[in-house]
């Protein structure tokens, strides 16, 4: 998030809506990650310390699961793109010969 988009927080402002607006306006974040980040902002300040710690731990677990999912997608799609690159190189080599 660039510094131009980062809202300035004042005590009279609603932190959750500022957080949600800032996350939602960011184009480089996929929808699932945006939802997790908005949910994370919504749990801040809602309960006592123990409740927040347990809520944050649950969010971390969800984020780790999503990270694993993204890594699996990367490995799968990366293999496909590498294969396509090799095939394209072979085809260009054959065309040149």
C-alpha positions as CSV (number, residue, x, y, z in Angstrom):
1,X,0.0,0.0,0.0
2,X,1.5,3.3,-1.0
3,X,1.8,6.1,1.5
4,X,-0.7,8.3,-0.6
5,X,-3.5,5.7,0.0
6,X,-2.8,5.2,3.7
7,X,-5.5,7.0,5.7
8,X,-4.6,9.2,8.7
9,X,-6.3,7.8,11.8
10,X,-7.9,10.2,14.3
11,X,-9.8,9.2,17.4
12,X,-13.2,10.2,16.1
13,X,-12.8,8.1,12.9
14,X,-14.0,4.5,12.7
15,X,-10.8,2.4,12.5
16,X,-12.6,-0.6,11.0
17,X,-14.1,1.3,8.1
18,X,-10.8,3.1,7.4
19,X,-9.0,-0.3,7.5
20,X,-11.6,-1.9,5.2
21,X,-11.5,1.0,2.7
22,X,-7.7,0.9,2.6
23,X,-7.6,-2.9,2.0
24,X,-10.4,-2.8,-0.5
25,X,-8.9,0.0,-2.6
26,X,-5.6,-2.0,-3.0
27,X,-5.6,-3.6,-6.5
28,X,-2.7,-6.0,-6.1
29,X,-4.4,-8.1,-3.4
30,X,-6.5,-11.1,-4.4
31,X,-10.1,-11.3,-3.1
32,X,-9.5,-14.1,-0.6
33,X,-6.6,-12.2,1.0
34,X,-8.6,-9.0,1.1
35,X,-11.3,-10.8,3.0
36,X,-8.9,-12.2,5.5
37,X,-7.2,-8.8,6.0
38,X,-10.6,-7.0,6.5
39,X,-11.7,-9.7,9.0
40,X,-8.4,-9.2,10.8
41,X,-9.0,-5.4,11.1
42,X,-12.5,-6.1,12.4
43,X,-11.3,-8.2,15.3
44,X,-8.9,-5.6,16.6
45,X,-10.2,-3.9,19.7
46,X,-13.4,-5.9,20.0
47,X,-12.5,-8.1,23.0
48,X,-10.1,-8.3,25.9
49,X,-6.5,-9.2,25.3
50,X,-7.0,-13.0,25.6
51,X,-9.9,-12.9,23.2
52,X,-7.9,-10.8,20.7
53,X,-4.9,-13.2,21.0
54,X,-7.0,-16.2,20.3
55,X,-8.8,-14.4,17.4
56,X,-5.4,-13.4,15.9
57,X,-4.2,-17.0,16.3
58,X,-7.2,-18.2,14.4
59,X,-6.5,-15.6,11.6
60,X,-2.9,-16.7,11.4
61,X,-4.1,-20.3,11.0
62,X,-6.4,-19.2,8.1
63,X,-3.6,-17.2,6.5
64,X,-1.1,-20.1,6.7
65,X,-3.7,-22.3,5.0
66,X,-4.2,-19.8,2.3
67,X,-0.4,-19.5,1.9
68,X,-0.1,-23.2,1.5
69,X,-2.9,-23.2,-1.1
70,X,-1.1,-20.4,-3.1
71,X,2.2,-22.3,-2.9
72,X,0.5,-25.4,-4.3
73,X,-1.0,-23.3,-7.1
74,X,2.4,-21.7,-7.8
75,X,4.1,-25.1,-8.0
76,X,1.4,-26.5,-10.3
77,X,1.2,-23.5,-12.7
78,X,5.0,-23.0,-12.6
79,X,5.5,-26.5,-13.9
80,X,3.0,-25.8,-16.7
81,X,4.7,-22.5,-17.8
82,X,8.2,-24.1,-17.7
83,X,6.9,-26.9,-19.9
84,X,5.3,-24.4,-22.3
85,X,8.5,-22.4,-22.5
86,X,10.6,-25.5,-23.4
87,X,8.0,-26.6,-26.0
88,X,8.0,-23.1,-27.5
89,X,11.8,-23.1,-27.7
90,X,11.8,-26.5,-29.4
91,X,9.2,-25.3,-31.9
92,X,11.2,-22.2,-32.7
93,X,14.3,-24.3,-33.1
94,X,12.6,-26.6,-35.5
95,X,11.1,-23.7,-37.5
96,X,14.6,-22.1,-37.8
97,X,16.1,-25.3,-39.1
